[in-house]
């Protein structure tokens, strides 16, 4: 029997899978919102520095994960940031 339109190939219901993901990441929000340790912040800052961003540039962050680079990118006043993981 083929899965219904509301089911994943493994038979899980989409809303149930989404609810599970939401609960998982909601429980980890403090981890994602935490400031990086100073040595990590220095490396992230260096990565963005090497990109030579200027105010008004558009930025594409591919593989953005939890968005650790975003505060460092935003400090350069880009006109737009698109981040995808």
C-alpha positions as CSV (number, residue, x, y, z in Angstrom):
1,X,0.0,0.0,0.0
2,X,1.4,3.4,-1.0
3,X,1.8,6.1,1.7
4,X,-0.8,8.8,1.7
5,X,0.0,12.3,0.7
6,X,0.3,13.2,4.4
7,X,2.8,10.5,5.1
8,X,6.6,10.2,4.6
9,X,7.9,7.2,2.7
10,X,8.6,5.5,6.1
11,X,4.9,5.9,7.0
12,X,5.3,8.7,9.5
13,X,2.7,11.4,9.4
14,X,4.2,14.8,8.3
15,X,2.7,16.8,11.1
16,X,4.0,14.3,13.6
17,X,7.5,14.6,12.2
18,X,7.3,18.4,12.2
19,X,6.1,18.4,15.8
20,X,8.9,16.1,16.8
21,X,11.5,18.4,15.2
22,X,9.9,21.4,16.8
23,X,10.1,19.9,20.3
24,X,13.7,18.8,19.7
25,X,14.9,22.2,18.6
26,X,12.8,24.1,21.1
27,X,14.5,22.0,23.9
28,X,17.9,23.1,22.5
29,X,17.2,26.8,22.0
30,X,19.6,27.8,24.8
31,X,22.4,25.9,23.1
32,X,21.9,27.7,19.8
33,X,21.4,31.1,21.5
34,X,24.6,30.9,23.6
35,X,27.5,33.1,22.8
36,X,30.4,31.2,21.3
37,X,33.5,30.8,23.4
38,X,36.2,33.5,22.8
39,X,38.4,31.3,20.7
40,X,35.5,30.2,18.5
41,X,34.3,33.8,18.2
42,X,37.8,34.9,17.1
43,X,37.8,32.2,14.4
44,X,34.3,33.2,13.2
45,X,35.3,36.8,13.1
46,X,38.4,35.9,11.1
47,X,36.4,33.9,8.6
48,X,34.1,36.9,8.0
49,X,37.1,39.3,7.8
50,X,38.7,37.2,5.1
51,X,35.4,37.5,3.0
52,X,36.2,41.3,2.8
53,X,32.5,42.3,3.3
54,X,31.5,45.9,2.7
55,X,28.3,47.6,3.7
56,X,25.5,47.0,1.3
57,X,26.8,43.7,-0.1
58,X,24.5,40.7,-0.5
59,X,25.7,37.6,1.4
60,X,24.9,34.0,0.8
61,X,25.7,31.7,3.7
62,X,25.6,28.1,2.4
63,X,25.8,25.5,5.2
64,X,24.7,28.0,7.8
65,X,23.8,25.5,10.4
66,X,22.8,27.3,13.6
67,X,23.8,30.6,12.2
68,X,27.0,31.1,14.1
69,X,28.5,33.4,11.4
70,X,25.4,35.6,11.1
71,X,26.2,38.1,14.0
72,X,29.7,38.6,12.5
73,X,28.2,39.1,9.0
74,X,25.5,41.5,10.2
75,X,28.2,43.6,11.8
76,X,29.2,44.6,8.2
77,X,25.7,45.9,7.4
78,X,24.9,43.8,4.3
79,X,21.9,44.7,2.3
80,X,20.6,41.2,2.4
81,X,21.6,37.8,3.8
82,X,20.3,34.5,2.5
83,X,21.3,31.5,4.7
84,X,20.6,27.9,3.9
85,X,21.6,24.7,5.5
